[in-house]
Amino acid sequence: MVRQRVEGGTELQKNPYKKQTLAWATWLLARLAGWSGYKSHGPPGYITIKEGLDKFNQQFIVYAQVMEHKDVCKD
């Protein structure tokens, strides 16, 4: 899961927003782009969110291709 990979080990680096909301998804995308998640570092900008969305899309395309062809790789 994306959430499990981008959330940090401390409570301050956990997603503080209610699941399945726009704020929750935006936080995940920003973390994918490398945003620290600390409030003291300020909110992520639109470029950071766009970079996170691009990374998510790349990962989703790979996942979809693997799932589509998973029977080809069977031993």
Predicted model as a PDB file, atoms N, CA, C, CB and O in Angstrom, pLDDT in the B-factor column:
MODEL        1                                                                  
ATOM      1  N   MET A   1       0.826  -1.190   0.000  1.00 66.00           N  
ATOM      2  CA  MET A   1       0.000   0.000   0.000  1.00 66.00           C  
ATOM      3  C   MET A   1       0.868   1.249   0.000  1.00 66.00           C  
ATOM      4  CB  MET A   1      -0.939   0.000   1.203  1.00 66.00           C  
ATOM      5  O   MET A   1       1.930   1.283   0.622  1.00 66.00           O  
ATOM      6  N   VAL A   2       0.413   2.251  -0.689  1.00 73.00           N  
ATOM      7  CA  VAL A   2       1.132   3.516  -0.749  1.00 73.00           C  
ATOM      8  C   VAL A   2       1.212   4.141   0.641  1.00 73.00           C  
ATOM      9  CB  VAL A   2       0.450   4.482  -1.737  1.00 73.00           C  
ATOM     10  O   VAL A   2       2.277   4.611   1.041  1.00 73.00           O  
ATOM     11  N   ARG A   3       0.133   4.155   1.366  1.00 72.00           N  
ATOM     12  CA  ARG A   3       0.083   4.797   2.683  1.00 72.00           C  
ATOM     13  C   ARG A   3       1.136   4.220   3.611  1.00 72.00           C  
ATOM     14  CB  ARG A   3      -1.304   4.638   3.305  1.00 72.00           C  
ATOM     15  O   ARG A   3       1.808   4.966   4.322  1.00 72.00           O  
ATOM     16  N   GLN A   4       1.286   2.921   3.615  1.00 72.00           N  
ATOM     17  CA  GLN A   4       2.240   2.271   4.512  1.00 72.00           C  
ATOM     18  C   GLN A   4       3.681   2.624   4.160  1.00 72.00           C  
ATOM     19  CB  GLN A   4       2.053   0.761   4.470  1.00 72.00           C  
ATOM     20  O   GLN A   4       4.541   2.662   5.040  1.00 72.00           O  
ATOM     21  N   ARG A   5       3.954   2.884   2.881  1.00 75.00           N  
ATOM     22  CA  ARG A   5       5.309   3.220   2.463  1.00 75.00           C  
ATOM     23  C   ARG A   5       5.662   4.672   2.741  1.00 75.00           C  
ATOM     24  CB  ARG A   5       5.480   2.931   0.999  1.00 75.00           C  
ATOM     25  O   ARG A   5       6.828   4.976   2.994  1.00 75.00           O  
ATOM     26  N   VAL A   6       4.689   5.578   2.701  1.00 79.00           N  
ATOM     27  CA  VAL A   6       5.018   6.990   2.837  1.00 79.00           C  
ATOM     28  C   VAL A   6       4.862   7.532   4.251  1.00 79.00           C  
ATOM     29  CB  VAL A   6       4.168   7.782   1.918  1.00 79.00           C  
ATOM     30  O   VAL A   6       5.415   8.585   4.568  1.00 79.00           O  
ATOM     31  N   GLU A   7       4.125   6.839   5.100  1.00 79.00           N  
ATOM     32  CA  GLU A   7       4.016   7.302   6.475  1.00 79.00           C  
ATOM     33  C   GLU A   7       5.321   6.999   7.199  1.00 79.00           C  
ATOM     34  CB  GLU A   7       2.811   6.637   7.198  1.00 79.00           C  
ATOM     35  O   GLU A   7       5.911   5.931   7.037  1.00 79.00           O  
ATOM     36  N   GLY A   8       5.756   7.966   8.001  1.00 73.00           N  
ATOM     37  CA  GLY A   8       7.003   7.807   8.745  1.00 73.00           C  
ATOM     38  C   GLY A   8       6.815   6.970   9.994  1.00 73.00           C  
ATOM     39  O   GLY A   8       5.717   6.499  10.291  1.00 73.00           O  
ATOM     40  N   GLY A   9       7.885   6.801  10.702  1.00 74.00           N  
ATOM     41  CA  GLY A   9       7.864   5.984  11.908  1.00 74.00           C  
ATOM     42  C   GLY A   9       7.350   6.708  13.138  1.00 74.00           C  
ATOM     43  O   GLY A   9       7.005   6.071  14.133  1.00 74.00           O  
ATOM     44  N   THR A  10       7.296   8.033  13.083  1.00 77.00           N  
ATOM     45  CA  THR A  10       6.836   8.793  14.243  1.00 77.00           C  
ATOM     46  C   THR A  10       5.387   9.209  14.073  1.00 77.00           C  
ATOM     47  CB  THR A  10       7.714  10.026  14.464  1.00 77.00           C  
ATOM     48  O   THR A  10       4.855   9.221  12.964  1.00 77.00           O  
ATOM     49  N   GLU A  11       4.764   9.545  15.179  1.00 81.00           N  
ATOM     50  CA  GLU A  11       3.355   9.977  15.136  1.00 81.00           C  
ATOM     51  C   GLU A  11       3.201  11.264  14.329  1.00 81.00           C  
ATOM     52  CB  GLU A  11       2.809  10.184  16.565  1.00 81.00           C  
ATOM     53  O   GLU A  11       2.167  11.479  13.697  1.00 81.00           O  
ATOM     54  N   LEU A  12       4.218  12.118  14.347  1.00 78.00           N  
ATOM     55  CA  LEU A  12       4.159  13.376  13.595  1.00 78.00           C  
ATOM     56  C   LEU A  12       4.188  13.150  12.090  1.00 78.00           C  
ATOM     57  CB  LEU A  12       5.313  14.277  13.995  1.00 78.00           C  
ATOM     58  O   LEU A  12       3.787  14.031  11.329  1.00 78.00           O  
ATOM     59  N   GLN A  13       4.653  11.988  11.647  1.00 81.00           N  
ATOM     60  CA  GLN A  13       4.708  11.699  10.220  1.00 81.00           C  
ATOM     61  C   GLN A  13       3.591  10.762   9.760  1.00 81.00           C  
ATOM     62  CB  GLN A  13       6.045  11.097   9.877  1.00 81.00           C  
ATOM     63  O   GLN A  13       3.686  10.160   8.691  1.00 81.00           O  
ATOM     64  N   LYS A  14       2.562  10.643  10.542  1.00 88.00           N  
ATOM     65  CA  LYS A  14       1.376   9.873  10.145  1.00 88.00           C  
ATOM     66  C   LYS A  14       0.380  10.829   9.490  1.00 88.00           C  
ATOM     67  CB  LYS A  14       0.726   9.141  11.381  1.00 88.00           C  
ATOM     68  O   LYS A  14       0.330  12.011   9.833  1.00 88.00           O  
ATOM     69  N   ASN A  15      -0.389  10.330   8.575  1.00 88.00           N  
ATOM     70  CA  ASN A  15      -1.385  11.158   7.896  1.00 88.00           C  
ATOM     71  C   ASN A  15      -2.459  11.582   8.900  1.00 88.00           C  
ATOM     72  CB  ASN A  15      -2.023  10.391   6.697  1.00 88.00           C  
ATOM     73  O   ASN A  15      -3.160  10.727   9.442  1.00 88.00           O  
ATOM     74  N   PRO A  16      -2.599  12.887   9.158  1.00 90.00           N  
ATOM     75  CA  PRO A  16      -3.531  13.351  10.186  1.00 90.00           C  
ATOM     76  C   PRO A  16      -4.972  13.493   9.708  1.00 90.00           C  
ATOM     77  CB  PRO A  16      -3.067  14.661  10.715  1.00 90.00           C  
ATOM     78  O   PRO A  16      -5.855  13.814  10.504  1.00 90.00           O  
ATOM     79  N   TYR A  17      -5.219  13.262   8.441  1.00 92.00           N  
ATOM     80  CA  TYR A  17      -6.536  13.527   7.875  1.00 92.00           C  
ATOM     81  C   TYR A  17      -7.416  12.277   7.838  1.00 92.00           C  
ATOM     82  CB  TYR A  17      -6.390  14.092   6.478  1.00 92.00           C  
ATOM     83  O   TYR A  17      -6.922  11.150   7.836  1.00 92.00           O  
ATOM     84  N   LYS A  18      -8.710  12.501   7.809  1.00 95.00           N  
ATOM     85  CA  LYS A  18      -9.688  11.417   7.738  1.00 95.00           C  
ATOM     86  C   LYS A  18      -9.517  10.673   6.415  1.00 95.00           C  
ATOM     87  CB  LYS A  18     -11.141  11.964   7.882  1.00 95.00           C  
ATOM     88  O   LYS A  18      -9.384  11.285   5.355  1.00 95.00           O  
ATOM     89  N   LYS A  19      -9.525   9.345   6.496  1.00 92.00           N  
ATOM     90  CA  LYS A  19      -9.329   8.526   5.298  1.00 92.00           C  
ATOM     91  C   LYS A  19     -10.397   8.821   4.252  1.00 92.00           C  
ATOM     92  CB  LYS A  19      -9.346   7.037   5.659  1.00 92.00           C  
ATOM     93  O   LYS A  19     -11.538   9.168   4.558  1.00 92.00           O  
ATOM     94  N   GLN A  20      -9.967   8.665   2.997  1.00 93.00           N  
ATOM     95  CA  GLN A  20     -10.827   8.816   1.830  1.00 93.00           C  
ATOM     96  C   GLN A  20     -11.314  10.250   1.621  1.00 93.00           C  
ATOM     97  CB  GLN A  20     -12.009   7.899   1.956  1.00 93.00           C  
ATOM     98  O   GLN A  20     -12.372  10.463   1.028  1.00 93.00           O  
ATOM     99  N   THR A  21     -10.557  11.227   2.100  1.00 96.00           N  
ATOM    100  CA  THR A  21     -10.879  12.630   1.847  1.00 96.00           C  
ATOM    101  C   THR A  21      -9.828  13.215   0.914  1.00 96.00           C  
ATOM    102  CB  THR A  21     -10.954  13.442   3.178  1.00 96.00           C  
ATOM    103  O   THR A  21      -8.768  12.624   0.710  1.00 96.00           O  
ATOM    104  N   LEU A  22     -10.130  14.377   0.353  1.00 96.00           N  
ATOM    105  CA  LEU A  22      -9.186  15.030  -0.541  1.00 96.00           C  
ATOM    106  C   LEU A  22      -7.903  15.418   0.196  1.00 96.00           C  
ATOM    107  CB  LEU A  22      -9.826  16.264  -1.173  1.00 96.00           C  
ATOM    108  O   LEU A  22      -6.809  15.282  -0.351  1.00 96.00           O  
ATOM    109  N   ALA A  23      -8.032  15.894   1.420  1.00 94.00           N  
ATOM    110  CA  ALA A  23      -6.848  16.263   2.209  1.00 94.00           C  
ATOM    111  C   ALA A  23      -5.976  15.042   2.473  1.00 94.00           C  
ATOM    112  CB  ALA A  23      -7.265  16.913   3.544  1.00 94.00           C  
ATOM    113  O   ALA A  23      -4.750  15.139   2.414  1.00 94.00           O  
ATOM    114  N   TRP A  24      -6.578  13.910   2.759  1.00 93.00           N  
ATOM    115  CA  TRP A  24      -5.859  12.656   3.001  1.00 93.00           C  
ATOM    116  C   TRP A  24      -5.068  12.246   1.753  1.00 93.00           C  
ATOM    117  CB  TRP A  24      -6.849  11.531   3.408  1.00 93.00           C  
ATOM    118  O   TRP A  24      -3.890  11.902   1.843  1.00 93.00           O  
ATOM    119  N   ALA A  25      -5.727  12.286   0.590  1.00 94.00           N  
ATOM    120  CA  ALA A  25      -5.071  11.899  -0.657  1.00 94.00           C  
ATOM    121  C   ALA A  25      -3.966  12.879  -1.031  1.00 94.00           C  
ATOM    122  CB  ALA A  25      -6.092  11.809  -1.787  1.00 94.00           C  
ATOM    123  O   ALA A  25      -2.912  12.469  -1.519  1.00 94.00           O  
ATOM    124  N   THR A  26      -4.196  14.164  -0.808  1.00 95.00           N  
ATOM    125  CA  THR A  26      -3.189  15.183  -1.105  1.00 95.00           C  
ATOM    126  C   THR A  26      -1.956  14.976  -0.241  1.00 95.00           C  
ATOM    127  CB  THR A  26      -3.761  16.595  -0.886  1.00 95.00           C  
ATOM    128  O   THR A  26      -0.831  15.109  -0.724  1.00 95.00           O  
ATOM    129  N   TRP A  27      -2.153  14.652   1.030  1.00 92.00           N  
ATOM    130  CA  TRP A  27      -1.039  14.391   1.937  1.00 92.00           C  
ATOM    131  C   TRP A  27      -0.209  13.215   1.415  1.00 92.00           C  
ATOM    132  CB  TRP A  27      -1.555  14.101   3.373  1.00 92.00           C  
ATOM    133  O   TRP A  27       1.020  13.276   1.414  1.00 92.00           O  
ATOM    134  N   LEU A  28      -0.875  12.150   0.972  1.00 93.00           N  
ATOM    135  CA  LEU A  28      -0.159  10.971   0.446  1.00 93.00           C  
ATOM    136  C   LEU A  28       0.643  11.326  -0.797  1.00 93.00           C  
ATOM    137  CB  LEU A  28      -1.150   9.838   0.119  1.00 93.00           C  
ATOM    138  O   LEU A  28       1.795  10.911  -0.931  1.00 93.00           O  
ATOM    139  N   LEU A  29       0.045  12.091  -1.707  1.00 95.00           N  
ATOM    140  CA  LEU A  29       0.749  12.471  -2.931  1.00 95.00           C  
ATOM    141  C   LEU A  29       1.979  13.319  -2.612  1.00 95.00           C  
ATOM    142  CB  LEU A  29      -0.190  13.235  -3.874  1.00 95.00           C  
ATOM    143  O   LEU A  29       3.039  13.134  -3.210  1.00 95.00           O  
ATOM    144  N   ALA A  30       1.833  14.244  -1.674  1.00 94.00           N  
ATOM    145  CA  ALA A  30       2.965  15.087  -1.295  1.00 94.00           C  
ATOM    146  C   ALA A  30       4.089  14.248  -0.689  1.00 94.00           C  
ATOM    147  CB  ALA A  30       2.519  16.170  -0.303  1.00 94.00           C  
ATOM    148  O   ALA A  30       5.262  14.494  -0.968  1.00 94.00           O  
ATOM    149  N   ARG A  31       3.745  13.271   0.128  1.00 93.00           N  
ATOM    150  CA  ARG A  31       4.764  12.397   0.723  1.00 93.00           C  
ATOM    151  C   ARG A  31       5.461  11.569  -0.357  1.00 93.00           C  
ATOM    152  CB  ARG A  31       4.129  11.465   1.782  1.00 93.00           C  
ATOM    153  O   ARG A  31       6.670  11.348  -0.276  1.00 93.00           O  
ATOM    154  N   LEU A  32       4.719  11.108  -1.368  1.00 93.00           N  
ATOM    155  CA  LEU A  32       5.341  10.366  -2.467  1.00 93.00           C  
ATOM    156  C   LEU A  32       6.395  11.211  -3.173  1.00 93.00           C  
ATOM    157  CB  LEU A  32       4.279   9.906  -3.472  1.00 93.00           C  
ATOM    158  O   LEU A  32       7.395  10.688  -3.665  1.00 93.00           O  
ATOM    159  N   ALA A  33       6.163  12.524  -3.219  1.00 95.00           N  
ATOM    160  CA  ALA A  33       7.093  13.430  -3.893  1.00 95.00           C  
ATOM    161  C   ALA A  33       8.274  13.819  -3.014  1.00 95.00           C  
ATOM    162  CB  ALA A  33       6.366  14.674  -4.339  1.00 95.00           C  
ATOM    163  O   ALA A  33       9.187  14.506  -3.472  1.00 95.00           O  
ATOM    164  N   GLY A  34       8.264  13.387  -1.757  1.00 92.00           N  
ATOM    165  CA  GLY A  34       9.389  13.670  -0.888  1.00 92.00           C  
ATOM    166  C   GLY A  34       9.159  14.750   0.150  1.00 92.00           C  
ATOM    167  O   GLY A  34      10.085  15.106   0.878  1.00 92.00           O  
ATOM    168  N   TRP A  35       7.949  15.279   0.238  1.00 92.00           N  
ATOM    169  CA  TRP A  35       7.626  16.281   1.260  1.00 92.00           C  
ATOM    170  C   TRP A  35       7.768  15.631   2.632  1.00 92.00           C  
ATOM    171  CB  TRP A  35       6.178  16.860   1.060  1.00 92.00           C  
ATOM    172  O   TRP A  35       7.401  14.470   2.811  1.00 92.00           O  
ATOM    173  N   SER A  36       8.299  16.375   3.602  1.00 89.00           N  
ATOM    174  CA  SER A  36       8.632  15.797   4.901  1.00 89.00           C  
ATOM    175  C   SER A  36       7.409  15.437   5.741  1.00 89.00           C  
ATOM    176  CB  SER A  36       9.493  16.753   5.667  1.00 89.00           C  
ATOM    177  O   SER A  36       7.450  14.472   6.505  1.00 89.00           O  
ATOM    178  N   GLY A  37       6.340  16.185   5.612  1.00 83.00           N  
ATOM    179  CA  GLY A  37       5.159  15.915   6.416  1.00 83.00           C  
ATOM    180  C   GLY A  37       5.110  16.684   7.713  1.00 83.00           C  
ATOM    181  O   GLY A  37       4.083  16.688   8.391  1.00 83.00           O  
ATOM    182  N   TYR A  38       6.202  17.336   8.074  1.00 82.00           N  
ATOM    183  CA  TYR A  38       6.220  18.115   9.308  1.00 82.00           C  
ATOM    184  C   TYR A  38       5.544  19.460   9.080  1.00 82.00           C  
ATOM    185  CB  TYR A  38       7.667  18.314   9.811  1.00 82.00           C  
ATOM    186  O   TYR A  38       5.817  20.134   8.086  1.00 82.00           O  
ATOM    187  N   LYS A  39       4.674  19.848   9.982  1.00 80.00           N  
ATOM    188  CA  LYS A  39       3.980  21.125   9.861  1.00 80.00           C  
ATOM    189  C   LYS A  39       4.952  22.297   9.889  1.00 80.00           C  
ATOM    190  CB  LYS A  39       2.955  21.273  10.974  1.00 80.00           C  
ATOM    191  O   LYS A  39       4.691  23.332   9.277  1.00 80.00           O  
ATOM    192  N   SER A  40       6.071  22.146  10.594  1.00 87.00           N  
ATOM    193  CA  SER A  40       7.048  23.230  10.676  1.00 87.00           C  
ATOM    194  C   SER A  40       7.712  23.519   9.330  1.00 87.00           C  
ATOM    195  CB  SER A  40       8.109  22.893  11.705  1.00 87.00           C  
ATOM    196  O   SER A  40       8.281  24.594   9.144  1.00 87.00           O  
ATOM    197  N   HIS A  41       7.647  22.583   8.398  1.00 87.00           N  
ATOM    198  CA  HIS A  41       8.225  22.778   7.064  1.00 87.00           C  
ATOM    199  C   HIS A  41       7.234  23.399   6.100  1.00 87.00           C  
ATOM    200  CB  HIS A  41       8.718  21.459   6.507  1.00 87.00           C  
ATOM    201  O   HIS A  41       7.571  23.645   4.941  1.00 87.00           O  
ATOM    202  N   GLY A  42       6.027  23.653   6.555  1.00 92.00           N  
ATOM    203  CA  GLY A  42       5.015  24.277   5.704  1.00 92.00           C  
ATOM    204  C   GLY A  42       4.264  23.264   4.861  1.00 92.00           C  
ATOM    205  O   GLY A  42       4.668  22.107   4.745  1.00 92.00           O  
ATOM    206  N   PRO A  43       3.173  23.714   4.280  1.00 92.00           N  
ATOM    207  CA  PRO A  43       2.369  22.810   3.453  1.00 92.00           C  
ATOM    208  C   PRO A  43       3.041  22.546   2.102  1.00 92.00           C  
ATOM    209  CB  PRO A  43       0.965  23.396   3.236  1.00 92.00           C  
ATOM    210  O   PRO A  43       3.852  23.353   1.649  1.00 92.00           O  
ATOM    211  N   PRO A  44       2.714  21.438   1.464  1.00 94.00           N  
ATOM    212  CA  PRO A  44       3.291  21.159   0.144  1.00 94.00           C  
ATOM    213  C   PRO A  44       2.676  22.100  -0.893  1.00 94.00           C  
ATOM    214  CB  PRO A  44       3.058  19.671  -0.262  1.00 94.00           C  
ATOM    215  O   PRO A  44       1.519  22.505  -0.777  1.00 94.00           O  
ATOM    216  N   GLY A  45       3.453  22.429  -1.881  1.00 95.00           N  
ATOM    217  CA  GLY A  45       2.964  23.272  -2.966  1.00 95.00           C  
ATOM    218  C   GLY A  45       2.373  22.441  -4.088  1.00 95.00           C  
ATOM    219  O   GLY A  45       2.419  21.211  -4.070  1.00 95.00           O  
ATOM    220  N   TYR A  46       1.821  23.138  -5.060  1.00 96.00           N  
ATOM    221  CA  TYR A  46       1.166  22.424  -6.166  1.00 96.00           C  
ATOM    222  C   TYR A  46       2.161  21.639  -7.012  1.00 96.00           C  
ATOM    223  CB  TYR A  46       0.411  23.407  -7.050  1.00 96.00           C  
ATOM    224  O   TYR A  46       1.797  20.614  -7.588  1.00 96.00           O  
ATOM    225  N   ILE A  47       3.406  22.096  -7.101  1.00 97.00           N  
ATOM    226  CA  ILE A  47       4.409  21.351  -7.870  1.00 97.00           C  
ATOM    227  C   ILE A  47       4.736  20.031  -7.172  1.00 97.00           C  
ATOM    228  CB  ILE A  47       5.697  22.196  -8.054  1.00 97.00           C  
ATOM    229  O   ILE A  47       4.874  18.999  -7.829  1.00 97.00           O  
ATOM    230  N   THR A  48       4.857  20.063  -5.865  1.00 96.00           N  
ATOM    231  CA  THR A  48       5.118  18.844  -5.092  1.00 96.00           C  
ATOM    232  C   THR A  48       3.972  17.852  -5.261  1.00 96.00           C  
ATOM    233  CB  THR A  48       5.318  19.179  -3.598  1.00 96.00           C  
ATOM    234  O   THR A  48       4.201  16.658  -5.453  1.00 96.00           O  
ATOM    235  N   ILE A  49       2.744  18.349  -5.190  1.00 97.00           N  
ATOM    236  CA  ILE A  49       1.583  17.472  -5.341  1.00 97.00           C  
ATOM    237  C   ILE A  49       1.543  16.872  -6.747  1.00 97.00           C  
ATOM    238  CB  ILE A  49       0.279  18.247  -5.052  1.00 97.00           C  
ATOM    239  O   ILE A  49       1.214  15.697  -6.913  1.00 97.00           O  
ATOM    240  N   LYS A  50       1.879  17.678  -7.760  1.00 98.00           N  
ATOM    241  CA  LYS A  50       1.909  17.182  -9.141  1.00 98.00           C  
ATOM    242  C   LYS A  50       2.979  16.104  -9.299  1.00 98.00           C  
ATOM    243  CB  LYS A  50       2.168  18.341 -10.130  1.00 98.00           C  
ATOM    244  O   LYS A  50       2.750  15.096  -9.966  1.00 98.00           O  
ATOM    245  N   GLU A  51       4.142  16.313  -8.691  1.00 97.00           N  
ATOM    246  CA  GLU A  51       5.202  15.302  -8.762  1.00 97.00           C  
ATOM    247  C   GLU A  51       4.764  14.002  -8.086  1.00 97.00           C  
ATOM    248  CB  GLU A  51       6.494  15.829  -8.107  1.00 97.00           C  
ATOM    249  O   GLU A  51       5.057  12.914  -8.580  1.00 97.00           O  
ATOM    250  N   GLY A  52       4.066  14.115  -6.962  1.00 96.00           N  
ATOM    251  CA  GLY A  52       3.545  12.931  -6.291  1.00 96.00           C  
ATOM    252  C   GLY A  52       2.513  12.208  -7.130  1.00 96.00           C  
ATOM    253  O   GLY A  52       2.494  10.978  -7.178  1.00 96.00           O  
ATOM    254  N   LEU A  53       1.650  12.974  -7.796  1.00 97.00           N  
ATOM    255  CA  LEU A  53       0.644  12.372  -8.669  1.00 97.00           C  
ATOM    256  C   LEU A  53       1.313  11.649  -9.835  1.00 97.00           C  
ATOM    257  CB  LEU A  53      -0.332  13.445  -9.192  1.00 97.00           C  
ATOM    258  O   LEU A  53       0.886  10.560 -10.217  1.00 97.00           O  
ATOM    259  N   ASP A  54       2.354  12.247 -10.398  1.00 97.00           N  
ATOM    260  CA  ASP A  54       3.094  11.594 -11.483  1.00 97.00           C  
ATOM    261  C   ASP A  54       3.711  10.276 -11.012  1.00 97.00           C  
ATOM    262  CB  ASP A  54       4.194  12.530 -12.019  1.00 97.00           C  
ATOM    263  O   ASP A  54       3.640   9.272 -11.721  1.00 97.00           O  
ATOM    264  N   LYS A  55       4.313  10.272  -9.826  1.00 95.00           N  
ATOM    265  CA  LYS A  55       4.897   9.039  -9.287  1.00 95.00           C  
ATOM    266  C   LYS A  55       3.826   7.981  -9.041  1.00 95.00           C  
ATOM    267  CB  LYS A  55       5.653   9.330  -7.985  1.00 95.00           C  
ATOM    268  O   LYS A  55       4.027   6.802  -9.331  1.00 95.00           O  
ATOM    269  N   PHE A  56       2.683   8.414  -8.501  1.00 94.00           N  
ATOM    270  CA  PHE A  56       1.595   7.469  -8.260  1.00 94.00           C  
ATOM    271  C   PHE A  56       1.112   6.867  -9.577  1.00 94.00           C  
ATOM    272  CB  PHE A  56       0.429   8.159  -7.526  1.00 94.00           C  
ATOM    273  O   PHE A  56       0.904   5.657  -9.663  1.00 94.00           O  
ATOM    274  N   ASN A  57       0.933   7.692 -10.593  1.00 96.00           N  
ATOM    275  CA  ASN A  57       0.480   7.193 -11.895  1.00 96.00           C  
ATOM    276  C   ASN A  57       1.464   6.196 -12.484  1.00 96.00           C  
ATOM    277  CB  ASN A  57       0.276   8.352 -12.866  1.00 96.00           C  
ATOM    278  O   ASN A  57       1.052   5.181 -13.045  1.00 96.00           O  
ATOM    279  N   GLN A  58       2.763   6.470 -12.364  1.00 95.00           N  
ATOM    280  CA  GLN A  58       3.774   5.543 -12.872  1.00 95.00           C  
ATOM    281  C   GLN A  58       3.679   4.196 -12.154  1.00 95.00           C  
ATOM    282  CB  GLN A  58       5.186   6.139 -12.704  1.00 95.00           C  
ATOM    283  O   GLN A  58       3.743   3.143 -12.788  1.00 95.00           O  
ATOM    284  N   GLN A  59       3.528   4.237 -10.843  1.00 92.00           N  
ATOM    285  CA  GLN A  59       3.429   3.009 -10.064  1.00 92.00           C  
ATOM    286  C   GLN A  59       2.147   2.250 -10.401  1.00 92.00           C  
ATOM    287  CB  GLN A  59       3.480   3.322  -8.566  1.00 92.00           C  
ATOM    288  O   GLN A  59       2.148   1.021 -10.454  1.00 92.00           O  
ATOM    289  N   PHE A  60       1.059   2.978 -10.626  1.00 93.00           N  
ATOM    290  CA  PHE A  60      -0.201   2.326 -10.954  1.00 93.00           C  
ATOM    291  C   PHE A  60      -0.130   1.644 -12.316  1.00 93.00           C  
ATOM    292  CB  PHE A  60      -1.341   3.337 -10.932  1.00 93.00           C  
ATOM    293  O   PHE A  60      -0.666   0.550 -12.489  1.00 93.00           O  
ATOM    294  N   ILE A  61       0.524   2.281 -13.279  1.00 94.00           N  
ATOM    295  CA  ILE A  61       0.660   1.685 -14.613  1.00 94.00           C  
ATOM    296  C   ILE A  61       1.430   0.372 -14.521  1.00 94.00           C  
ATOM    297  CB  ILE A  61       1.376   2.663 -15.584  1.00 94.00           C  
ATOM    298  O   ILE A  61       1.035  -0.622 -15.130  1.00 94.00           O  
ATOM    299  N   VAL A  62       2.510   0.361 -13.774  1.00 92.00           N  
ATOM    300  CA  VAL A  62       3.298  -0.867 -13.602  1.00 92.00           C  
ATOM    301  C   VAL A  62       2.452  -1.937 -12.925  1.00 92.00           C  
ATOM    302  CB  VAL A  62       4.581  -0.591 -12.773  1.00 92.00           C  
ATOM    303  O   VAL A  62       2.438  -3.089 -13.358  1.00 92.00           O  
ATOM    304  N   TYR A  63       1.746  -1.557 -11.863  1.00 90.00           N  
ATOM    305  CA  TYR A  63       0.889  -2.501 -11.150  1.00 90.00           C  
ATOM    306  C   TYR A  63      -0.169  -3.091 -12.088  1.00 90.00           C  
ATOM    307  CB  TYR A  63       0.212  -1.811  -9.950  1.00 90.00           C  
ATOM    308  O   TYR A  63      -0.391  -4.302 -12.088  1.00 90.00           O  
ATOM    309  N   ALA A  64      -0.817  -2.246 -12.881  1.00 92.00           N  
ATOM    310  CA  ALA A  64      -1.861  -2.713 -13.796  1.00 92.00           C  
ATOM    311  C   ALA A  64      -1.288  -3.678 -14.832  1.00 92.00           C  
ATOM    312  CB  ALA A  64      -2.532  -1.521 -14.500  1.00 92.00           C  
ATOM    313  O   ALA A  64      -1.921  -4.677 -15.174  1.00 92.00           O  
ATOM    314  N   GLN A  65      -0.088  -3.377 -15.329  1.00 90.00           N  
ATOM    315  CA  GLN A  65       0.528  -4.264 -16.314  1.00 90.00           C  
ATOM    316  C   GLN A  65       0.904  -5.610 -15.695  1.00 90.00           C  
ATOM    317  CB  GLN A  65       1.768  -3.602 -16.919  1.00 90.00           C  
ATOM    318  O   GLN A  65       0.727  -6.654 -16.323  1.00 90.00           O  
ATOM    319  N   VAL A  66       1.411  -5.588 -14.489  1.00 89.00           N  
ATOM    320  CA  VAL A  66       1.756  -6.844 -13.812  1.00 89.00           C  
ATOM    321  C   VAL A  66       0.507  -7.682 -13.584  1.00 89.00           C  
ATOM    322  CB  VAL A  66       2.465  -6.566 -12.468  1.00 89.00           C  
ATOM    323  O   VAL A  66       0.519  -8.892 -13.810  1.00 89.00           O  
ATOM    324  N   MET A  67      -0.566  -7.048 -13.139  1.00 88.00           N  
ATOM    325  CA  MET A  67      -1.804  -7.780 -12.879  1.00 88.00           C  
ATOM    326  C   MET A  67      -2.410  -8.324 -14.169  1.00 88.00           C  
ATOM    327  CB  MET A  67      -2.813  -6.879 -12.168  1.00 88.00           C  
ATOM    328  O   MET A  67      -3.013  -9.398 -14.172  1.00 88.00           O  
ATOM    329  N   GLU A  68      -2.250  -7.588 -15.256  1.00 87.00           N  
ATOM    330  CA  GLU A  68      -2.796  -8.027 -16.528  1.00 87.00           C  
ATOM    331  C   GLU A  68      -2.042  -9.241 -17.075  1.00 87.00           C  
ATOM    332  CB  GLU A  68      -2.752  -6.887 -17.533  1.00 87.00           C  
ATOM    333  O   GLU A  68      -2.628 -10.081 -17.758  1.00 87.00           O  
ATOM    334  N   HIS A  69      -0.747  -9.332 -16.774  1.00 83.00           N  
ATOM    335  CA  HIS A  69       0.077 -10.390 -17.331  1.00 83.00           C  
ATOM    336  C   HIS A  69       0.634 -11.342 -16.287  1.00 83.00           C  
ATOM    337  CB  HIS A  69       1.196  -9.795 -18.099  1.00 83.00           C  
ATOM    338  O   HIS A  69       1.630 -12.020 -16.539  1.00 83.00           O  
ATOM    339  N   LYS A  70       0.007 -11.400 -15.119  1.00 77.00           N  
ATOM    340  CA  LYS A  70       0.554 -12.224 -14.044  1.00 77.00           C  
ATOM    341  C   LYS A  70       0.542 -13.710 -14.378  1.00 77.00           C  
ATOM    342  CB  LYS A  70      -0.218 -11.987 -12.774  1.00 77.00           C  
ATOM    343  O   LYS A  70       1.374 -14.453 -13.858  1.00 77.00           O  
ATOM    344  N   ASP A  71      -0.373 -14.167 -15.225  1.00 76.00           N  
ATOM    345  CA  ASP A  71      -0.408 -15.584 -15.582  1.00 76.00           C  
ATOM    346  C   ASP A  71       0.751 -15.966 -16.497  1.00 76.00           C  
ATOM    347  CB  ASP A  71      -1.731 -15.923 -16.255  1.00 76.00           C  
ATOM    348  O   ASP A  71       1.090 -17.147 -16.581  1.00 76.00           O  
ATOM    349  N   VAL A  72       1.363 -15.017 -17.179  1.00 70.00           N  
ATOM    350  CA  VAL A  72       2.492 -15.277 -18.079  1.00 70.00           C  
ATOM    351  C   VAL A  72       3.732 -15.664 -17.283  1.00 70.00           C  
ATOM    352  CB  VAL A  72       2.787 -14.042 -18.954  1.00 70.00           C  
ATOM    353  O   VAL A  72       4.566 -16.426 -17.772  1.00 70.00           O  
ATOM    354  N   CYS A  73       3.862 -15.151 -16.068  1.00 64.00           N  
ATOM    355  CA  CYS A  73       5.069 -15.357 -15.262  1.00 64.00           C  
ATOM    356  C   CYS A  73       5.008 -16.604 -14.381  1.00 64.00           C  
ATOM    357  CB  CYS A  73       5.308 -14.151 -14.395  1.00 64.00           C  
ATOM    358  O   CYS A  73       5.931 -16.851 -13.605  1.00 64.00           O  
ATOM    359  N   LYS A  74       3.962 -17.377 -14.485  1.00 65.00           N  
ATOM    360  CA  LYS A  74       3.845 -18.569 -13.639  1.00 65.00           C  
ATOM    361  C   LYS A  74       4.883 -19.610 -14.067  1.00 65.00           C  
ATOM    362  CB  LYS A  74       2.408 -19.166 -13.720  1.00 65.00           C  
ATOM    363  O   LYS A  74       5.190 -19.760 -15.249  1.00 65.00           O  
ATOM    364  N   ASP A  75       5.407 -20.317 -13.077  1.00 58.00           N  
ATOM    365  CA  ASP A  75       6.399 -21.389 -13.359  1.00 58.00           C  
ATOM    366  C   ASP A  75       5.741 -22.650 -13.815  1.00 58.00           C  
ATOM    367  CB  ASP A  75       7.241 -21.688 -12.132  1.00 58.00           C  
ATOM    368  O   ASP A  75       6.423 -23.637 -14.090  1.00 58.00           O  
TER     369      ASP A  75                                                      
ENDMDL                                                                          
END                                                                             
